[in-house]
Amino acid sequence: MRICELREKEVINICNCKRLGCVVDIEMNICDGCVEAIIIPGPGKICGFLGTDSEYVIPFSCIKKIGPDIILVEIQEEKFLQKF
């Protein structure tokens, strides 16, 4: 699978069936070429509008299934939400 194909998929948390958004970036280990995490923008400041100041960094081990249209993850959102 190509990275550009990951960006077209929506990420859904199976713990609460919440849509987190689409993949915007990935973290890779350049030594062995493995994907370590996917990065998804965090929730917007006001009702999903006016940008975001956080992102979800979801380890590859938390991905349960990659389908043709969606990626299913199992996370506790507050644990993987990082502010910048």
C-alpha positions in Angstrom: 0.0 0.0 0.0 1.2 3.5 -0.8 1.2 6.4 1.6 -1.0 8.4 -0.6 -3.6 5.6 -0.4 -3.6 5.9 3.4 -4.4 9.6 3.2 -7.7 8.8 1.4 -8.9 6.6 4.3 -11.0 7.8 7.2 -9.9 6.7 10.7 -12.6 5.4 13.1 -12.1 4.5 16.8 -13.8 1.2 17.5 -14.0 1.9 21.3 -16.7 4.6 20.8 -17.4 4.5 17.0 -16.1 8.1 16.6 -14.7 9.4 13.4 -11.3 10.9 14.1 -10.5 12.2 10.6 -8.2 11.3 7.7 -4.5 10.4 7.9 -2.4 13.5 7.2 1.1 12.1 7.9 3.0 9.0 9.1 6.0 8.4 11.4 8.5 5.9 9.9 11.6 4.2 11.3 14.1 5.0 8.7 16.5 2.2 9.8 14.1 -0.6 9.0 11.5 1.2 6.8 8.5 0.4 9.0 5.6 2.6 9.7 5.5 3.4 13.5 2.5 5.6 13.7 -0.2 7.5 11.7 -1.0 11.1 12.4 -4.5 12.6 12.3 -5.5 16.2 13.0 -7.1 16.7 16.4 -10.6 18.2 17.0 -11.2 21.8 16.0 -11.2 24.6 18.5 -14.9 25.6 18.1 -17.3 22.9 17.0 -14.7 21.6 14.5 -13.9 25.0 13.0 -11.1 27.5 13.2 -8.2 25.0 12.9 -6.7 22.7 15.4 -3.8 22.9 17.9 -3.5 19.2 18.5 -3.1 15.9 16.7 -3.6 12.2 17.3 -0.4 10.1 17.0 -1.6 6.6 16.8 0.9 3.7 17.0 0.7 1.2 14.2 0.1 -1.5 16.9 -3.3 0.2 17.7 -4.6 -0.3 14.1 -7.0 -3.2 14.0 -8.0 -3.3 10.4 -7.3 -1.4 7.2 -10.2 -1.6 4.8 -10.8 -0.2 1.3 -12.3 3.1 2.7 -11.5 3.2 6.5 -8.9 2.4 9.1 -10.2 1.0 12.4 -8.2 1.8 15.5 -8.6 1.0 19.1 -7.4 3.8 21.3 -8.2 5.9 24.4 -8.3 9.3 22.6 -7.1 11.4 25.5 -4.0 9.2 25.7 -2.9 9.7 22.1 -4.0 13.4 21.6 -0.9 15.6 21.6 -1.0 19.4 21.8 1.6 21.5 20.0 
